[in-house]
């Protein structure tokens, strides 16, 4: 968790093979899952959100934990993880999706 703006942006390009200027949120957790950094570009510069838990850990979904790799998640899912909600125990109600109609 020692990396800052430029080294995290380089990690996004070299490891995740994504463009850090895309506007996506790039989320990095430490191994004990007690700290998180979120890097994003807001059209004028990099922004870095950093959160350290005083107790407990972030509950990451099982597919991320098993692979130890990157996985795409929606903003609502990320917000739930940051608030301490375990997504494996959450129930998602049916909602309209434009992708399902097409």
Buried (B, 14 or more C-beta within 10 A) or exposed (E): EEBEBEEBBEBBEEEBEEEBEEEBBBBBBEEEBBBBBBBBBEEEEBEBEEEEBEEEEBBBBEEBEEEEEBEEBEEEBBEBBBEEEEBEEEEEEEEEEEEEEE
